[in-house]
Amino acid sequence: MEWGQSAAYLFGGVFLTNAIPHFVSGVMGRPFQSPFAKPPGEGLSSSLVNVLWGFFNLMVAYVLICRVGSFSLRSTDHVVSLGLGILLMGVMTARSFGRFHGGNSHGNS
């Protein structure tokens, strides 16, 4: 696999993972942090902004995963690249959003 395809699948995983909390919060009618809030990434954006931002991330993920190269779930290197992007963004967003939603506690009561 070319390094460009590997990078596309990695970033496809990043965008796919970022789409989830924004889109889900938006369709649930809940405000959530977004790059469009004040301050960016810390303030809350409306549910509509989050639906739109989540959908945009989903579209970018689709292009990077499905339109660059020939992604195959049977190809270990394809899946590893995608999975690494998902894992990296998942850890990063868990730490970032955990600051606002109590998810960074370590069992200290």
N, CA, C and O atoms as CSV, one atom per row, in Angstrom:
chain,resi,resn,atom,element,x,y,z
A,1,MET,N,N,0.857,-1.175,0.000
A,1,MET,CA,C,0.000,0.000,0.000
A,1,MET,C,C,0.901,1.234,0.000
A,1,MET,O,O,1.913,1.282,0.699
A,2,GLU,N,N,0.522,2.210,-0.781
A,2,GLU,CA,C,1.249,3.474,-0.836
A,2,GLU,C,C,1.072,4.243,0.468
A,2,GLU,O,O,0.064,4.091,1.158
A,3,TRP,N,N,2.073,5.082,0.802
A,3,TRP,CA,C,1.984,5.874,2.033
A,3,TRP,C,C,0.813,6.850,1.965
A,3,TRP,O,O,0.219,7.160,2.997
A,4,GLY,N,N,0.465,7.344,0.768
A,4,GLY,CA,C,-0.655,8.271,0.628
A,4,GLY,C,C,-1.984,7.624,0.984
A,4,GLY,O,O,-2.836,8.244,1.621
A,5,GLN,N,N,-2.156,6.372,0.568
A,5,GLN,CA,C,-3.376,5.649,0.926
A,5,GLN,C,C,-3.415,5.397,2.426
A,5,GLN,O,O,-4.457,5.549,3.065
A,6,SER,N,N,-2.291,5.016,2.973
A,6,SER,CA,C,-2.215,4.763,4.412
A,6,SER,C,C,-2.588,6.020,5.198
A,6,SER,O,O,-3.339,5.950,6.170
A,7,ALA,N,N,-2.062,7.164,4.774
A,7,ALA,CA,C,-2.382,8.435,5.436
A,7,ALA,C,C,-3.862,8.771,5.269
A,7,ALA,O,O,-4.497,9.253,6.207
A,8,ALA,N,N,-4.416,8.520,4.078
A,8,ALA,CA,C,-5.834,8.798,3.843
A,8,ALA,C,C,-6.709,7.952,4.760
A,8,ALA,O,O,-7.689,8.455,5.310
A,9,TYR,N,N,-6.372,6.677,4.933
A,9,TYR,CA,C,-7.172,5.806,5.791
A,9,TYR,C,C,-7.018,6.198,7.256
A,9,TYR,O,O,-7.988,6.155,8.013
A,10,LEU,N,N,-5.813,6.580,7.659
A,10,LEU,CA,C,-5.584,7.040,9.029
A,10,LEU,C,C,-6.443,8.272,9.316
A,10,LEU,O,O,-7.151,8.315,10.323
A,11,PHE,N,N,-6.382,9.273,8.433
A,11,PHE,CA,C,-7.177,10.480,8.646
A,11,PHE,C,C,-8.666,10.228,8.424
A,11,PHE,O,O,-9.500,10.930,8.995
A,12,GLY,N,N,-9.007,9.241,7.604
A,12,GLY,CA,C,-10.403,8.837,7.487
A,12,GLY,C,C,-10.937,8.351,8.821
A,12,GLY,O,O,-12.072,8.656,9.188
A,13,GLY,N,N,-10.121,7.594,9.552
A,13,GLY,CA,C,-10.496,7.138,10.892
A,13,GLY,C,C,-10.643,8.290,11.865
A,13,GLY,O,O,-11.531,8.290,12.718
A,14,VAL,N,N,-9.763,9.274,11.730
A,14,VAL,CA,C,-9.840,10.474,12.582
A,14,VAL,C,C,-11.157,11.207,12.350
A,14,VAL,O,O,-11.864,11.530,13.304
A,15,PHE,N,N,-11.486,11.471,11.092
A,15,PHE,CA,C,-12.721,12.200,10.779
A,15,PHE,C,C,-13.962,11.376,11.127
A,15,PHE,O,O,-14.961,11.928,11.588
A,16,LEU,N,N,-13.905,10.069,10.910
A,16,LEU,CA,C,-15.037,9.208,11.259
A,16,LEU,C,C,-15.304,9.254,12.761
A,16,LEU,O,O,-16.454,9.359,13.188
A,17,THR,N,N,-14.248,9.176,13.554
A,17,THR,CA,C,-14.392,9.224,15.005
A,17,THR,C,C,-14.893,10.581,15.470
A,17,THR,O,O,-15.712,10.657,16.385
A,18,ASN,N,N,-14.413,11.650,14.853
A,18,ASN,CA,C,-14.853,12.997,15.238
A,18,ASN,C,C,-16.315,13.241,14.881
A,18,ASN,O,O,-16.988,14.038,15.534
A,19,ALA,N,N,-16.807,12.567,13.859
A,19,ALA,CA,C,-18.201,12.744,13.455
A,19,ALA,C,C,-19.171,12.249,14.527
A,19,ALA,O,O,-20.248,12.817,14.705
A,20,ILE,N,N,-18.793,11.206,15.227
A,20,ILE,CA,C,-19.731,10.530,16.131
A,20,ILE,C,C,-20.245,11.419,17.263
A,20,ILE,O,O,-21.460,11.580,17.376
A,21,PRO,N,N,-19.393,12.006,18.109
A,21,PRO,CA,C,-19.955,12.774,19.234
A,21,PRO,C,C,-20.738,14.009,18.785
A,21,PRO,O,O,-21.735,14.380,19.405
A,22,HIS,N,N,-20.279,14.641,17.702
A,22,HIS,CA,C,-20.974,15.844,17.230
A,22,HIS,C,C,-22.353,15.493,16.677
A,22,HIS,O,O,-23.352,16.116,17.035
A,23,PHE,N,N,-22.397,14.492,15.804
A,23,PHE,CA,C,-23.668,14.124,15.191
A,23,PHE,C,C,-24.648,13.585,16.224
A,23,PHE,O,O,-25.820,13.962,16.223
A,24,VAL,N,N,-24.179,12.705,17.106
A,24,VAL,CA,C,-25.056,12.113,18.114
A,24,VAL,C,C,-25.587,13.181,19.068
A,24,VAL,O,O,-26.781,13.209,19.364
A,25,SER,N,N,-24.706,14.060,19.551
A,25,SER,CA,C,-25.173,15.135,20.439
A,25,SER,C,C,-26.202,16.004,19.725
A,25,SER,O,O,-27.222,16.383,20.300
A,26,GLY,N,N,-25.917,16.310,18.476
A,26,GLY,CA,C,-26.835,17.159,17.707
A,26,GLY,C,C,-28.206,16.531,17.524
A,26,GLY,O,O,-29.219,17.198,17.736
A,27,VAL,N,N,-28.260,15.271,17.138
A,27,VAL,CA,C,-29.569,14.643,16.910
A,27,VAL,C,C,-30.310,14.407,18.217
A,27,VAL,O,O,-31.529,14.236,18.225
A,28,MET,N,N,-29.563,14.399,19.333
A,28,MET,CA,C,-30.218,14.289,20.643
A,28,MET,C,C,-30.681,15.658,21.135
A,28,MET,O,O,-31.304,15.760,22.192
A,29,GLY,N,N,-30.381,16.707,20.377
A,29,GLY,CA,C,-30.806,18.047,20.753
A,29,GLY,C,C,-29.939,18.685,21.822
A,29,GLY,O,O,-30.361,19.633,22.483
A,30,ARG,N,N,-28.740,18.175,21.993
A,30,ARG,CA,C,-27.848,18.685,23.042
A,30,ARG,C,C,-26.745,19.556,22.453
A,30,ARG,O,O,-26.194,19.233,21.401
A,31,PRO,N,N,-26.420,20.652,23.122
A,31,PRO,CA,C,-25.264,21.434,22.693
A,31,PRO,C,C,-23.985,20.660,23.008
A,31,PRO,O,O,-23.966,19.825,23.912
A,32,PHE,N,N,-22.925,20.941,22.263
A,32,PHE,CA,C,-21.667,20.228,22.456
A,32,PHE,C,C,-20.526,21.121,21.968
A,32,PHE,O,O,-20.734,22.017,21.150
A,33,GLN,N,N,-19.325,20.867,22.475
A,33,GLN,CA,C,-18.168,21.643,22.050
A,33,GLN,C,C,-17.949,21.468,20.543
A,33,GLN,O,O,-18.159,20.387,19.993
A,34,SER,N,N,-17.528,22.537,19.901
A,34,SER,CA,C,-17.169,22.463,18.486
A,34,SER,C,C,-16.160,23.558,18.176
A,34,SER,O,O,-15.955,24.463,18.986
A,35,PRO,N,N,-15.532,23.484,17.018
A,35,PRO,CA,C,-14.581,24.530,16.637
A,35,PRO,C,C,-15.247,25.877,16.375
A,35,PRO,O,O,-14.559,26.890,16.250
A,36,PHE,N,N,-16.566,25.902,16.292
A,36,PHE,CA,C,-17.283,27.140,15.969
A,36,PHE,C,C,-17.767,27.883,17.210
A,36,PHE,O,O,-18.309,28.983,17.108
A,37,ALA,N,N,-17.572,27.282,18.378
A,37,ALA,CA,C,-18.012,27.901,19.632
A,37,ALA,C,C,-16.983,28.930,20.090
A,37,ALA,O,O,-15.884,29.021,19.543
A,38,LYS,N,N,-17.360,29.696,21.099
A,38,LYS,CA,C,-16.429,30.655,21.685
A,38,LYS,C,C,-16.232,30.291,23.141
A,38,LYS,O,O,-17.205,30.272,23.895
A,39,PRO,N,N,-15.018,30.003,23.565
A,39,PRO,CA,C,-13.807,29.818,22.766
A,39,PRO,C,C,-13.878,28.515,21.971
A,39,PRO,O,O,-14.530,27.564,22.403
A,40,PRO,N,N,-13.218,28.463,20.818
A,40,PRO,CA,C,-13.270,27.277,19.950
A,40,PRO,C,C,-12.855,26.005,20.688
A,40,PRO,O,O,-11.825,25.968,21.362
A,41,GLY,N,N,-13.668,24.979,20.546
A,41,GLY,CA,C,-13.372,23.689,21.154
A,41,GLY,C,C,-13.701,23.601,22.630
A,41,GLY,O,O,-13.608,22.525,23.221
A,42,GLU,N,N,-14.081,24.710,23.233
A,42,GLU,CA,C,-14.414,24.696,24.660
A,42,GLU,C,C,-15.849,25.115,24.912
A,42,GLU,O,O,-16.550,24.499,25.715
A,43,GLY,N,N,-16.290,26.166,24.224
A,43,GLY,CA,C,-17.674,26.609,24.371
A,43,GLY,C,C,-18.616,25.631,23.688
A,43,GLY,O,O,-18.183,24.747,22.949
A,44,LEU,N,N,-19.891,25.797,23.939
A,44,LEU,CA,C,-20.892,24.899,23.368
A,44,LEU,C,C,-21.491,25.488,22.095
A,44,LEU,O,O,-21.749,26.689,22.009
A,45,SER,N,N,-21.702,24.629,21.121
A,45,SER,CA,C,-22.405,25.002,19.902
A,45,SER,C,C,-23.778,24.356,19.929
A,45,SER,O,O,-23.993,23.361,20.621
A,46,SER,N,N,-24.696,24.923,19.179
A,46,SER,CA,C,-26.064,24.410,19.143
A,46,SER,C,C,-26.105,22.998,18.564
A,46,SER,O,O,-25.153,22.536,17.934
A,47,SER,N,N,-27.217,22.336,18.792
A,47,SER,CA,C,-27.392,20.990,18.255
A,47,SER,C,C,-27.360,21.003,16.728
A,47,SER,O,O,-26.829,20.073,16.119
A,48,LEU,N,N,-27.920,22.043,16.095
A,48,LEU,CA,C,-27.897,22.116,14.636
A,48,LEU,C,C,-26.463,22.236,14.115
A,48,LEU,O,O,-26.089,21.550,13.163
A,49,VAL,N,N,-25.669,23.097,14.729
A,49,VAL,CA,C,-24.263,23.235,14.314
A,49,VAL,C,C,-23.550,21.897,14.453
A,49,VAL,O,O,-22.750,21.534,13.591
A,50,ASN,N,N,-23.825,21.161,15.517
A,50,ASN,CA,C,-23.168,19.876,15.723
A,50,ASN,C,C,-23.621,18.818,14.729
A,50,ASN,O,O,-22.810,17.993,14.309
A,51,VAL,N,N,-24.879,18.816,14.344
A,51,VAL,CA,C,-25.332,17.886,13.303
A,51,VAL,C,C,-24.597,18.191,12.000
A,51,VAL,O,O,-24.100,17.283,11.335
A,52,LEU,N,N,-24.531,19.463,11.642
A,52,LEU,CA,C,-23.855,19.848,10.398
A,52,LEU,C,C,-22.366,19.529,10.446
A,52,LEU,O,O,-21.815,19.022,9.470
A,53,TRP,N,N,-21.703,19.819,11.572
A,53,TRP,CA,C,-20.275,19.540,11.715
A,53,TRP,C,C,-20.020,18.030,11.706
A,53,TRP,O,O,-19.059,17.569,11.091
A,54,GLY,N,N,-20.865,17.270,12.377
A,54,GLY,CA,C,-20.722,15.822,12.376
A,54,GLY,C,C,-20.911,15.245,10.983
A,54,GLY,O,O,-20.168,14.351,10.575
A,55,PHE,N,N,-21.898,15.747,10.250
A,55,PHE,CA,C,-22.144,15.263,8.893
A,55,PHE,C,C,-20.987,15.616,7.971
A,55,PHE,O,O,-20.597,14.804,7.132
A,56,PHE,N,N,-20.430,16.824,8.114
A,56,PHE,CA,C,-19.272,17.213,7.318
A,56,PHE,C,C,-18.101,16.259,7.575
A,56,PHE,O,O,-17.439,15.816,6.636
A,57,ASN,N,N,-17.850,15.946,8.846
A,57,ASN,CA,C,-16.781,15.013,9.187
A,57,ASN,C,C,-17.032,13.637,8.578
A,57,ASN,O,O,-16.098,12.976,8.125
A,58,LEU,N,N,-18.281,13.210,8.567
A,58,LEU,CA,C,-18.644,11.931,7.971
A,58,LEU,C,C,-18.382,11.931,6.467
A,58,LEU,O,O,-17.899,10.938,5.922
A,59,MET,N,N,-18.695,13.032,5.797
A,59,MET,CA,C,-18.438,13.128,4.354
A,59,MET,C,C,-16.941,13.074,4.056
A,59,MET,O,O,-16.516,12.398,3.119
A,60,VAL,N,N,-16.143,13.785,4.855
A,60,VAL,CA,C,-14.684,13.760,4.660
A,60,VAL,C,C,-14.161,12.344,4.893
A,60,VAL,O,O,-13.315,11.865,4.137
A,61,ALA,N,N,-14.656,11.675,5.930
A,61,ALA,CA,C,-14.239,10.301,6.205
A,61,ALA,C,C,-14.573,9.391,5.028
A,61,ALA,O,O,-13.758,8.557,4.637
A,62,TYR,N,N,-15.761,9.548,4.467
A,62,TYR,CA,C,-16.162,8.737,3.311
A,62,TYR,C,C,-15.195,8.926,2.149
A,62,TYR,O,O,-14.742,7.953,1.546
A,63,VAL,N,N,-14.885,10.167,1.842
A,63,VAL,CA,C,-13.969,10.442,0.724
A,63,VAL,C,C,-12.606,9.808,0.991
A,63,VAL,O,O,-12.043,9.155,0.112
A,64,LEU,N,N,-12.076,9.996,2.195
A,64,LEU,CA,C,-10.742,9.484,2.503
A,64,LEU,C,C,-10.687,7.957,2.547
A,64,LEU,O,O,-9.684,7.364,2.151
A,65,ILE,N,N,-11.743,7.325,3.020
A,65,ILE,CA,C,-11.745,5.863,3.159
A,65,ILE,C,C,-12.196,5.167,1.881
A,65,ILE,O,O,-11.595,4.178,1.462
A,66,CYS,N,N,-13.245,5.679,1.267
A,66,CYS,CA,C,-13.864,4.954,0.153
A,66,CYS,C,C,-13.465,5.435,-1.241
A,66,CYS,O,O,-13.631,4.703,-2.217
A,67,ARG,N,N,-12.948,6.642,-1.346
A,67,ARG,CA,C,-12.649,7.175,-2.671
A,67,ARG,C,C,-11.156,7.283,-2.959
A,67,ARG,O,O,-10.758,7.501,-4.103
A,68,VAL,N,N,-10.326,7.131,-1.922
A,68,VAL,CA,C,-8.871,7.136,-2.115
A,68,VAL,C,C,-8.426,5.686,-2.124
A,68,VAL,O,O,-8.638,4.960,-1.152
A,69,GLY,N,N,-7.815,5.266,-3.210
A,69,GLY,CA,C,-7.380,3.876,-3.298
A,69,GLY,C,C,-8.568,2.937,-3.350
A,69,GLY,O,O,-9.651,3.305,-3.805
A,70,SER,N,N,-8.350,1.721,-2.878
A,70,SER,CA,C,-9.395,0.685,-2.858
A,70,SER,C,C,-9.408,0.049,-1.477
A,70,SER,O,O,-8.883,-1.047,-1.282
A,71,PHE,N,N,-10.012,0.744,-0.522
A,71,PHE,CA,C,-10.047,0.239,0.849
A,71,PHE,C,C,-10.711,-1.126,0.893
A,71,PHE,O,O,-11.750,-1.351,0.272
A,72,SER,N,N,-10.090,-2.038,1.644
A,72,SER,CA,C,-10.642,-3.379,1.802
A,72,SER,C,C,-10.577,-3.792,3.262
A,72,SER,O,O,-9.520,-3.712,3.888
A,73,LEU,N,N,-11.701,-4.234,3.805
A,73,LEU,CA,C,-11.728,-4.738,5.177
A,73,LEU,C,C,-10.915,-6.023,5.320
A,73,LEU,O,O,-10.579,-6.415,6.437
A,74,ARG,N,N,-10.599,-6.677,4.216
A,74,ARG,CA,C,-9.793,-7.900,4.241
A,74,ARG,C,C,-8.297,-7.617,4.188
A,74,ARG,O,O,-7.483,-8.531,4.323
A,75,SER,N,N,-7.941,-6.366,3.993
A,75,SER,CA,C,-6.539,-5.982,3.930
A,75,SER,C,C,-6.079,-5.498,5.309
A,75,SER,O,O,-6.540,-4.468,5.802
A,76,THR,N,N,-5.180,-6.245,5.912
A,76,THR,CA,C,-4.734,-5.921,7.266
A,76,THR,C,C,-4.134,-4.530,7.356
A,76,THR,O,O,-4.425,-3.794,8.299
A,77,ASP,N,N,-3.299,-4.153,6.390
A,77,ASP,CA,C,-2.674,-2.826,6.478
A,77,ASP,C,C,-3.688,-1.702,6.312
A,77,ASP,O,O,-3.520,-0.636,6.904
A,78,HIS,N,N,-4.738,-1.915,5.520
A,78,HIS,CA,C,-5.802,-0.910,5.396
A,78,HIS,C,C,-6.514,-0.745,6.741
A,78,HIS,O,O,-6.710,0.372,7.220
A,79,VAL,N,N,-6.893,-1.868,7.336
A,79,VAL,CA,C,-7.640,-1.850,8.587
A,79,VAL,C,C,-6.783,-1.299,9.737
A,79,VAL,O,O,-7.294,-0.591,10.605
A,80,VAL,N,N,-5.501,-1.618,9.743
A,80,VAL,CA,C,-4.613,-1.098,10.781
A,80,VAL,C,C,-4.512,0.419,10.672
A,80,VAL,O,O,-4.566,1.110,11.689
A,81,SER,N,N,-4.367,0.950,9.456
A,81,SER,CA,C,-4.293,2.406,9.275
A,81,SER,C,C,-5.573,3.082,9.747
A,81,SER,O,O,-5.525,4.064,10.488
A,82,LEU,N,N,-6.709,2.560,9.322
A,82,LEU,CA,C,-7.998,3.113,9.729
A,82,LEU,C,C,-8.169,2.995,11.249
A,82,LEU,O,O,-8.553,3.958,11.913
A,83,GLY,N,N,-7.884,1.819,11.784
A,83,GLY,CA,C,-8.046,1.593,13.213
A,83,GLY,C,C,-7.143,2.475,14.053
A,83,GLY,O,O,-7.540,2.920,15.129
A,84,LEU,N,N,-5.935,2.733,13.577
A,84,LEU,CA,C,-5.023,3.606,14.306
A,84,LEU,C,C,-5.573,5.032,14.351
A,84,LEU,O,O,-5.479,5.702,15.379
A,85,GLY,N,N,-6.150,5.496,13.234
A,85,GLY,CA,C,-6.777,6.823,13.223
A,85,GLY,C,C,-7.946,6.891,14.191
A,85,GLY,O,O,-8.113,7.883,14.900
A,86,ILE,N,N,-8.755,5.839,14.223
A,86,ILE,CA,C,-9.894,5.782,15.146
A,86,ILE,C,C,-9.408,5.800,16.589
A,86,ILE,O,O,-9.938,6.540,17.417
A,87,LEU,N,N,-8.402,4.987,16.890
A,87,LEU,CA,C,-7.879,4.916,18.253
A,87,LEU,C,C,-7.254,6.240,18.683
A,87,LEU,O,O,-7.534,6.729,19.777
A,88,LEU,N,N,-6.418,6.818,17.841
A,88,LEU,CA,C,-5.757,8.082,18.195
A,88,LEU,C,C,-6.768,9.192,18.454
A,88,LEU,O,O,-6.663,9.910,19.448
A,89,MET,N,N,-7.742,9.334,17.567
A,89,MET,CA,C,-8.746,10.389,17.754
A,89,MET,C,C,-9.640,10.071,18.943
A,89,MET,O,O,-10.058,10.979,19.662
A,90,GLY,N,N,-9.939,8.796,19.159
A,90,GLY,CA,C,-10.749,8.411,20.310
A,90,GLY,C,C,-10.079,8.782,21.627
A,90,GLY,O,O,-10.724,9.325,22.524
A,91,VAL,N,N,-8.794,8.490,21.743
A,91,VAL,CA,C,-8.056,8.837,22.962
A,91,VAL,C,C,-7.988,10.351,23.126
A,91,VAL,O,O,-8.196,10.880,24.218
A,92,MET,N,N,-7.694,11.038,22.026
A,92,MET,CA,C,-7.574,12.497,22.092
A,92,MET,C,C,-8.900,13.157,22.487
A,92,MET,O,O,-8.918,14.049,23.336
A,93,THR,N,N,-9.997,12.728,21.883
A,93,THR,CA,C,-11.288,13.340,22.210
A,93,THR,C,C,-11.766,12.934,23.600
A,93,THR,O,O,-12.411,13.730,24.283
A,94,ALA,N,N,-11.461,11.712,24.030
A,94,ALA,CA,C,-11.838,11.301,25.389
A,94,ALA,C,C,-11.167,12.208,26.415
A,94,ALA,O,O,-11.798,12.643,27.379
A,95,ARG,N,N,-9.900,12.485,26.204
A,95,ARG,CA,C,-9.178,13.366,27.131
A,95,ARG,C,C,-9.683,14.798,27.035
A,95,ARG,O,O,-9.869,15.464,28.054
A,96,SER,N,N,-9.905,15.270,25.820
A,96,SER,CA,C,-10.334,16.657,25.623
A,96,SER,C,C,-11.755,16.892,26.142
A,96,SER,O,O,-11.977,17.799,26.944
A,97,PHE,N,N,-12.705,16.093,25.695
A,97,PHE,CA,C,-14.096,16.273,26.108
A,97,PHE,C,C,-14.309,15.832,27.552
A,97,PHE,O,O,-15.226,16.315,28.216
A,98,GLY,N,N,-13.476,14.922,28.044
A,98,GLY,CA,C,-13.580,14.479,29.428
A,98,GLY,C,C,-13.387,15.612,30.423
A,98,GLY,O,O,-13.927,15.565,31.528
A,99,ARG,N,N,-12.622,16.630,30.043
A,99,ARG,CA,C,-12.437,17.804,30.912
A,99,ARG,C,C,-13.764,18.487,31.194
A,99,ARG,O,O,-13.962,19.034,32.279
A,100,PHE,N,N,-14.674,18.461,30.231
A,100,PHE,CA,C,-15.935,19.177,30.351
A,100,PHE,C,C,-17.076,18.317,30.891
A,100,PHE,O,O,-18.063,18.839,31.409
A,101,HIS,N,N,-16.937,17.003,30.768
A,101,HIS,CA,C,-18.060,16.121,31.090
A,101,HIS,C,C,-17.745,15.130,32.197
A,101,HIS,O,O,-18.488,14.168,32.393
A,102,GLY,N,N,-16.650,15.350,32.928
A,102,GLY,CA,C,-16.317,14.505,34.066
A,102,GLY,C,C,-15.733,13.157,33.710
A,102,GLY,O,O,-15.687,12.262,34.554
A,103,GLY,N,N,-15.286,12.995,32.480
A,103,GLY,CA,C,-14.772,11.699,32.045
A,103,GLY,C,C,-13.308,11.463,32.319
A,103,GLY,O,O,-12.790,10.396,31.990
A,104,ASN,N,N,-12.617,12.430,32.914
A,104,ASN,CA,C,-11.193,12.256,33.165
A,104,ASN,C,C,-10.899,11.911,34.619
A,104,ASN,O,O,-9.738,11.897,35.026
A,105,SER,N,N,-11.942,11.630,35.413
A,105,SER,CA,C,-11.688,11.261,36.807
A,105,SER,C,C,-11.093,9.852,36.859
A,105,SER,O,O,-11.343,9.024,35.984
A,106,HIS,N,N,-10.326,9.608,37.872
A,106,HIS,CA,C,-9.651,8.318,38.010
A,106,HIS,C,C,-10.154,7.560,39.227
A,106,HIS,O,O,-9.377,6.908,39.925
A,107,GLY,N,N,-11.438,7.646,39.478
A,107,GLY,CA,C,-12.029,6.930,40.607
A,107,GLY,C,C,-11.904,7.661,41.926
A,107,GLY,O,O,-12.249,7.105,42.968
A,108,ASN,N,N,-11.422,8.889,41.910
A,108,ASN,CA,C,-11.302,9.672,43.150
A,108,ASN,C,C,-12.646,10.302,43.468
A,108,ASN,O,O,-13.189,11.058,42.662
A,109,SER,N,N,-13.177,9.997,44.624
A,109,SER,CA,C,-14.473,10.549,45.007
A,109,SER,C,C,-14.306,11.646,46.011
A,109,SER,O,O,-15.293,12.234,46.454
